[in-house]
Amino acid sequence: MIRLIYNLFWPIGLLFFLPGYFRKMIRRGGYREKFGQRLGIYDRELRARLSERKSTWLHAVSVGEVNVALRLARALRALEPDLRCALTTTTTTGFALARKNAPPWIEVMYTPLDYWPIMRRAFSVIRAARIILVEAEVWPNLAAEAHARRIPLALANARLSPRSERRYRRFRFFVAPTFRLLDLVCVPEREDADRWAALDVPPDRIHVTGSIKYDPEVQGERQAVAASLRDALPVRAPDSLILFGGSTHRGEEEILASVFLRLRQQFPSLRLFIAPRHVERLREIRAELKLLPLRVALASETVAGHEFNDADCVLLDTTGELERWYSVATVVFVGKSLTTHGGQNPVEPILAGKPVVFGPHMENFAALAKSLVAKKGAIQIHDADSLERAVAALLRDSEACQRLVENAREVLSAHQGATARAAKLIADFQVR
């Protein structure tokens, strides 16, 4: 009955959200490519490739989840050498990243909309042997169709924040039947397990594996890649100090620029790198920075052979390359933590060997942020003035930077092997 109500109201909801959905797609660009896949319409070549054999279907919303899905797929491939995967993603940025980094045995596609005729068409083409949803991305028709076809359904890296749990509890009557269809739920922390159990997921299906995002086992590989990429980046001055704003949100770029201008009076070689969370905001950011005495360059100018030695500030206008750019940083500020709520993932700069500073709003990574601060693995600031003081102290003391990184990696060590543990559970589980 609940699913019937959901499908009856789905077209109305789509019409309500469609204008905003299309505006976002147009801003981010690339929305026309493969648009039919969102409606369960696939070209002949893709249908032929998928018909050859059954695939493991991984679903990841955007860039962060795509990275998790790719790591998990590689761990599964180590257990099952003949593994073939279909990776679906919702955003154009996630699609571009997946297509760039996925190996040939992973077919990259757009996620079909969760309307029953569309989802049934998608199931008939993808021919899933099992389905792995990354994080809390559970859709009613997808889950019901998997259950009806007796396809094992797993949730990987299923982090559930207190805020999300409260929201789900409010609509528990509607969401609990879908959550009960999950055959396996791999969660990062014990607190996540308790929250999923409170939403009617049977406790025997929930396993604490650690976070794939925080898994430091890929650290050696990342550092090797980062080192090779760092040599290719157009930052030549060996004595350059770089304040790096990662995944910034509205308001944070202007604060970083003001802090940078004050700090440069003490540190003449200091430069500012900013990677906005949403690249479509570049025009707005450049307009803000033009009001300040800054010489601004774009990262894409490297294509033309330009170097950034004359630029005060570099804006990253590419998607999916933040991890490699962290290698040039001296100190990293984690965005979405100062002027807005939620926080971005601090793990990538930590694994790149960089000291991390973030603001008071790290709700999306509350447990990790609390552990990092408690064990002196990160510095939490509260405003622009405390940000300036923290960055200045780190720029003066390279040993303090190194201690911060070492302490942070010690915090992450609790998640070591998370990817392998989740892959083993997924490889072994059967539909109930």
C-alpha positions as semicolon CSV with decimal commas, in nm:
position;residue;x (nm);y (nm);z (nm)
1;M;0,000;0,000;0,000
2;I;0,282;0,242;0,089
3;R;0,459;0,171;-0,239
4;L;0,132;0,222;-0,428
5;I;0,090;0,563;-0,263
6;Y;0,453;0,646;-0,342
7;N;0,408;0,566;-0,712
8;L;0,077;0,752;-0,734
9;F;0,233;1,069;-0,595
10;W;0,570;1,028;-0,767
11;P;0,472;1,215;-1,090
12;I;0,329;1,501;-0,884
13;G;0,646;1,521;-0,677
14;L;0,857;1,513;-0,993
15;L;0,669;1,809;-1,139
16;F;0,715;1,997;-0,813
17;F;1,092;1,937;-0,795
18;L;1,161;1,938;-1,170
19;P;1,233;2,313;-1,216
20;G;1,500;2,316;-0,944
21;Y;1,637;1,983;-1,064
22;F;1,681;2,111;-1,419
23;R;1,833;2,441;-1,304
24;K;2,096;2,252;-1,108
25;M;2,169;2,021;-1,403
26;I;2,205;2,313;-1,644
27;R;2,440;2,499;-1,405
28;R;2,663;2,194;-1,373
29;G;2,657;2,122;-1,745
30;G;2,670;1,795;-1,939
31;Y;2,310;1,708;-1,854
32;R;2,216;1,621;-2,214
33;E;2,468;1,340;-2,241
34;K;2,310;0,999;-2,180
35;F;1,996;1,171;-2,047
36;G;1,780;0,882;-2,165
37;Q;1,950;0,653;-1,912
38;R;1,775;0,846;-1,636
39;L;1,449;0,726;-1,795
40;G;1,564;0,367;-1,836
41;I;1,640;0,413;-2,208
42;Y;1,968;0,257;-2,319
43;D;2,142;0,241;-2,657
44;R;2,190;-0,084;-2,843
45;E;2,564;-0,114;-2,775
46;L;2,519;-0,075;-2,400
47;R;2,233;-0,325;-2,393
48;A;2,448;-0,574;-2,583
49;R;2,741;-0,536;-2,341
50;L;2,519;-0,577;-2,037
51;S;2,340;-0,878;-2,183
52;E;2,661;-1,083;-2,202
53;R;2,648;-1,171;-1,831
54;K;2,505;-1,062;-1,499
55;S;2,670;-0,767;-1,324
56;T;2,715;-0,638;-0,972
57;W;2,516;-0,315;-0,969
58;L;2,673;-0,036;-0,761
59;H;2,483;0,286;-0,705
60;A;2,663;0,605;-0,593
61;V;2,509;0,952;-0,593
62;S;2,799;1,186;-0,660
63;V;3,177;1,228;-0,645
64;G;3,237;1,117;-0,285
65;E;3,018;0,809;-0,317
66;V;3,167;0,723;-0,657
67;N;3,514;0,712;-0,501
68;V;3,383;0,474;-0,235
69;A;3,214;0,258;-0,498
70;L;3,531;0,233;-0,706
71;R;3,742;0,131;-0,406
72;L;3,483;-0,129;-0,305
73;A;3,460;-0,263;-0,660
74;R;3,838;-0,311;-0,674
75;A;3,832;-0,495;-0,340
76;L;3,553;-0,721;-0,469
77;R;3,747;-0,781;-0,790
78;A;4,038;-0,908;-0,580
79;L;3,802;-1,169;-0,433
80;E;3,621;-1,240;-0,761
81;P;3,864;-1,199;-1,054
82;D;3,589;-1,232;-1,317
83;L;3,370;-0,963;-1,157
84;R;3,179;-0,728;-1,388
85;C;3,005;-0,419;-1,253
86;A;2,751;-0,159;-1,356
87;L;2,807;0,167;-1,169
88;T;2,518;0,414;-1,172
89;T;2,550;0,770;-1,047
90;T;2,309;1,061;-1,021
91;T;2,514;1,376;-1,085
92;T;2,704;1,482;-1,394
93;T;3,015;1,538;-1,182
94;G;2,989;1,187;-1,041
95;F;2,938;1,046;-1,391
96;A;3,243;1,231;-1,528
97;L;3,462;1,112;-1,240
98;A;3,341;0,752;-1,270
99;R;3,394;0,741;-1,646
100;K;3,743;0,886;-1,606
101;N;3,858;0,646;-1,332
102;A;3,656;0,327;-1,381
103;P;3,843;0,027;-1,527
104;P;3,706;-0,146;-1,841
105;W;3,517;-0,408;-1,638
106;I;3,291;-0,138;-1,488
107;E;3,010;0,000;-1,706
108;V;2,932;0,359;-1,603
109;M;2,572;0,477;-1,635
110;Y;2,327;0,732;-1,500
111;T;2,090;0,626;-1,224
112;P;1,735;0,555;-1,345
113;L;1,464;0,759;-1,177
114;D;1,286;0,564;-0,905
115;Y;0,948;0,534;-1,080
116;W;0,826;0,176;-1,114
117;P;0,806;0,150;-1,498
118;I;1,148;0,317;-1,535
119;M;1,304;0,100;-1,266
120;R;1,161;-0,219;-1,416
121;R;1,311;-0,130;-1,755
122;A;1,648;-0,066;-1,589
123;F;1,638;-0,402;-1,412
124;S;1,564;-0,582;-1,737
125;V;1,876;-0,429;-1,897
126;I;2,129;-0,427;-1,612
127;R;2,054;-0,787;-1,506
128;A;2,199;-0,748;-1,159
129;A;2,340;-1,044;-0,969
130;R;2,345;-0,824;-0,658
131;I;2,301;-0,456;-0,580
132;I;2,528;-0,244;-0,360
133;L;2,402;0,099;-0,255
134;V;2,667;0,339;-0,125
135;E;2,581;0,525;0,196
136;A;2,213;0,593;0,279
137;E;2,086;0,596;-0,080
138;V;1,786;0,360;-0,057
139;W;1,496;0,406;-0,302
140;P;1,160;0,230;-0,254
141;N;1,105;0,098;-0,609
142;L;1,467;-0,011;-0,650
143;A;1,457;-0,198;-0,318
144;A;1,116;-0,354;-0,390
145;E;1,217;-0,465;-0,740
146;A;1,536;-0,624;-0,607
147;H;1,337;-0,804;-0,338
148;A;1,077;-0,929;-0,588
149;R;1,352;-1,065;-0,815
150;R;1,542;-1,216;-0,517
151;I;1,849;-1,004;-0,592
152;P;2,066;-0,952;-0,280
153;L;2,057;-0,588;-0,171
154;A;2,344;-0,441;0,035
155;L;2,412;-0,098;0,180
156;A;2,784;-0,012;0,204
157;N;2,949;0,261;0,410
158;A;2,605;0,328;0,555
159;R;2,680;0,633;0,763
160;L;2,365;0,773;0,927
161;S;2,392;1,107;1,102
162;P;2,170;1,196;1,400
163;R;1,999;1,453;1,179
164;S;1,917;1,193;0,912
165;E;1,794;0,950;1,175
166;R;1,557;1,212;1,315
167;R;1,425;1,284;0,967
168;Y;1,371;0,914;0,894
169;R;1,205;0,862;1,232
170;R;0,957;1,136;1,147
171;F;0,850;0,935;0,841
172;R;0,918;0,593;0,989
173;F;0,582;0,450;0,879
174;F;0,680;0,514;0,517
175;V;1,053;0,436;0,518
176;A;1,081;0,139;0,755
177;P;0,924;-0,114;0,510
178;T;1,189;-0,022;0,252
179;F;1,475;-0,046;0,503
180;R;1,354;-0,391;0,607
181;L;1,425;-0,510;0,251
182;L;1,800;-0,459;0,298
183;D;1,985;-0,790;0,320
184;L;2,315;-0,645;0,445
185;V;2,410;-0,310;0,598
186;C;2,783;-0,230;0,644
187;V;2,823;0,067;0,878
188;P;3,130;0,273;0,977
189;E;3,060;0,307;1,351
190;R;2,867;0,136;1,630
191;E;2,647;0,446;1,658
192;D;2,542;0,398;1,295
193;A;2,444;0,039;1,369
194;D;2,219;0,152;1,654
195;R;2,052;0,415;1,436
196;W;1,978;0,169;1,154
197;A;1,840;-0,084;1,402
198;A;1,611;0,188;1,539
199;L;1,470;0,222;1,185
200;D;1,365;-0,146;1,181
201;V;1,664;-0,295;0,999
202;P;1,711;-0,639;1,162
203;P;2,022;-0,618;1,386
204;D;2,166;-0,945;1,249
205;R;2,195;-0,782;0,908
206;I;2,402;-0,487;1,036
207;H;2,782;-0,518;1,053
208;V;3,035;-0,260;1,176
209;T;3,316;-0,260;0,920
210;G;3,468;0,087;0,962
211;S;3,449;0,359;0,700
212;I;3,570;0,297;0,346
213;K;3,621;0,672;0,314
214;Y;3,854;0,669;0,613
215;D;4,037;0,347;0,527
216;P;4,411;0,430;0,531
217;E;4,508;0,107;0,356
218;V;4,500;0,295;0,026
219;Q;4,736;0,556;0,170
220;G;5,054;0,418;0,008
221;E;4,894;0,405;-0,334
222;R;4,753;0,755;-0,292
223;Q;5,088;0,899;-0,187
224;A;5,264;0,748;-0,488
225;V;5,000;0,889;-0,722
226;A;5,008;1,225;-0,546
227;A;5,386;1,247;-0,572
228;S;5,382;1,184;-0,945
229;L;5,102;1,433;-0,997
230;R;5,263;1,696;-0,775
231;D;5,566;1,702;-1,004
232;A;5,332;1,770;-1,296
233;L;5,151;2,058;-1,125
234;P;5,259;2,411;-1,218
235;V;5,387;2,512;-0,874
236;R;5,758;2,551;-0,908
237;A;5,883;2,763;-0,618
238;P;6,012;2,520;-0,354
239;D;5,970;2,772;-0,071
240;S;5,604;2,844;-0,152
241;L;5,356;2,819;0,134
242;I;5,003;2,734;0,029
243;L;4,680;2,783;0,220
244;F;4,431;2,548;0,056
245;G;4,053;2,578;0,087
246;G;3,898;2,240;0,000
247;S;3,533;2,199;-0,104
248;T;3,442;2,552;0,001
249;H;3,086;2,687;0,013
250;R;2,938;3,032;-0,030
251;G;3,100;3,290;0,197
252;E;3,407;3,084;0,279
253;E;3,607;3,193;-0,026
254;E;3,585;3,558;0,074
255;I;3,686;3,479;0,433
256;L;3,983;3,272;0,313
257;A;4,093;3,550;0,079
258;S;4,080;3,811;0,357
259;V;4,271;3,584;0,595
260;F;4,526;3,515;0,320
261;L;4,587;3,885;0,254
262;R;4,655;3,948;0,623
263;L;4,879;3,642;0,657
264;R;5,083;3,733;0,350
265;Q;5,220;4,032;0,539
266;Q;5,394;3,778;0,766
267;F;5,459;3,512;0,500
268;P;5,548;3,679;0,167
269;S;5,569;3,347;-0,022
270;L;5,216;3,243;0,081
271;R;4,960;3,169;-0,190
272;L;4,595;3,073;-0,178
273;F;4,435;2,779;-0,356
274;I;4,056;2,742;-0,351
275;A;3,858;2,438;-0,466
276;P;3,486;2,527;-0,450
277;R;3,253;2,237;-0,381
278;H;3,037;2,339;-0,678
279;V;3,235;2,444;-0,984
280;E;2,933;2,627;-1,127
281;R;2,993;2,898;-0,863
282;L;3,323;3,004;-1,022
283;R;3,182;3,317;-1,185
284;E;3,035;3,430;-0,852
285;I;3,362;3,357;-0,669
286;R;3,575;3,542;-0,923
287;A;3,346;3,844;-0,896
288;E;3,395;3,845;-0,517
289;L;3,772;3,810;-0,541
290;K;3,800;4,090;-0,798
291;L;3,702;4,332;-0,521
292;L;4,021;4,237;-0,335
293;P;4,384;4,307;-0,434
294;L;4,440;3,957;-0,570
295;R;4,581;3,818;-0,894
296;V;4,363;3,515;-0,971
297;A;4,439;3,222;-1,206
298;L;4,241;2,913;-1,303
299;A;4,372;2,561;-1,271
300;S;4,261;2,484;-1,626
301;E;4,524;2,729;-1,752
302;T;4,780;2,452;-1,701
303;V;4,650;2,310;-2,028
304;A;4,789;2,614;-2,204
305;G;5,126;2,572;-2,030
306;H;5,082;2,861;-1,790
307;E;5,244;2,855;-1,448
308;F;5,096;3,003;-1,134
309;N;5,407;3,164;-0,989
310;D;5,265;3,511;-1,055
311;A;4,919;3,435;-0,917
312;D;4,815;3,513;-0,560
313;C;4,513;3,286;-0,576
314;V;4,440;2,978;-0,787
315;L;4,082;2,859;-0,839
316;L;4,032;2,493;-0,922
317;D;3,781;2,484;-1,207
318;T;3,799;2,109;-1,269
319;T;3,600;1,828;-1,109
320;G;3,725;1,511;-0,944
321;E;4,089;1,627;-0,910
322;L;4,084;1,769;-0,557
323;E;4,270;1,472;-0,412
324;R;4,575;1,526;-0,632
325;W;4,580;1,901;-0,573
326;Y;4,599;1,853;-0,197
327;S;4,958;1,742;-0,256
328;V;5,065;2,106;-0,306
329;A;4,908;2,234;0,017
330;T;5,087;2,346;0,331
331;V;4,769;2,383;0,540
332;V;4,417;2,274;0,439
333;F;4,091;2,435;0,547
334;V;3,796;2,196;0,512
335;G;3,495;2,370;0,361
336;K;3,125;2,379;0,449
337;S;3,225;2,415;0,811
338;L;3,245;2,790;0,874
339;T;2,960;2,975;0,701
340;T;2,727;2,679;0,655
341;H;2,651;2,351;0,830
342;G;2,758;1,994;0,760
343;G;3,128;1,997;0,684
344;Q;3,316;1,818;0,408
345;N;3,528;1,507;0,439
346;P;3,862;1,585;0,614
347;V;4,016;1,247;0,534
348;E;4,156;1,318;0,185
349;P;4,392;1,597;0,299
350;I;4,494;1,390;0,603
351;L;4,586;1,095;0,382
352;A;4,774;1,340;0,159
353;G;4,986;1,423;0,465
354;K;4,848;1,773;0,525
355;P;4,744;1,940;0,852
356;V;4,372;2,011;0,866
357;V;4,173;2,303;1,003
358;F;3,792;2,314;1,003
359;G;3,513;2,529;1,138
360;P;3,250;2,464;1,407
361;H;2,999;2,298;1,174
362;M;3,115;1,942;1,105
363;E;2,777;1,773;1,164
364;N;2,815;1,531;0,872
365;F;3,141;1,402;1,022
366;A;3,066;1,471;1,388
367;A;3,222;1,156;1,539
368;L;3,536;1,182;1,327
369;A;3,575;1,557;1,388
370;K;3,534;1,507;1,763
371;S;3,800;1,233;1,767
372;L;4,041;1,438;1,557
373;V;4,013;1,740;1,784
374;A;4,031;1,533;2,104
375;K;4,346;1,352;1,988
376;K;4,508;1,665;1,844
377;G;4,473;1,543;1,488
378;A;4,300;1,859;1,361
379;I;4,233;2,215;1,471
380;Q;3,875;2,339;1,503
381;I;3,829;2,713;1,468
382;H;3,517;2,924;1,525
383;D;3,557;3,238;1,314
384;A;3,786;3,418;1,073
385;D;4,014;3,550;1,347
386;S;4,074;3,206;1,500
387;L;4,128;3,067;1,149
388;E;4,400;3,325;1,089
389;R;4,571;3,246;1,420
390;A;4,559;2,869;1,362
391;V;4,696;2,889;1,007
392;A;4,970;3,134;1,112
393;A;5,083;2,898;1,389
394;L;5,102;2,604;1,148
395;L;5,286;2,802;0,880
396;R;5,551;2,894;1,140
397;D;5,597;2,541;1,274
398;S;5,648;2,252;1,032
399;E;5,695;2,011;1,323
400;A;5,352;2,103;1,459
401;C;5,210;2,029;1,115
402;Q;5,370;1,687;1,114
403;R;5,244;1,606;1,465
404;L;4,893;1,702;1,359
405;V;4,912;1,470;1,057
406;E;5,053;1,180;1,259
407;N;4,782;1,215;1,524
408;A;4,514;1,231;1,256
409;R;4,640;0,915;1,089
410;E;4,632;0,742;1,427
411;V;4,261;0,828;1,449
412;L;4,203;0,687;1,102
413;S;4,386;0,364;1,186
414;A;4,068;0,235;1,354
415;H;3,917;0,213;1,004
416;Q;4,209;0,028;0,848
417;G;4,085;-0,266;0,642
418;A;3,727;-0,134;0,622
419;T;3,716;-0,176;0,244
420;A;3,833;-0,537;0,258
421;R;3,592;-0,621;0,542
422;A;3,294;-0,480;0,356
423;A;3,396;-0,656;0,033
424;K;3,425;-0,991;0,212
425;L;3,078;-0,956;0,368
426;I;2,927;-0,859;0,032
427;A;3,101;-1,146;-0,149
428;D;2,970;-1,396;0,108
429;F;2,613;-1,282;0,173
430;Q;2,307;-1,438;0,016
431;V;1,953;-1,306;-0,026
432;R;1,725;-1,393;0,264
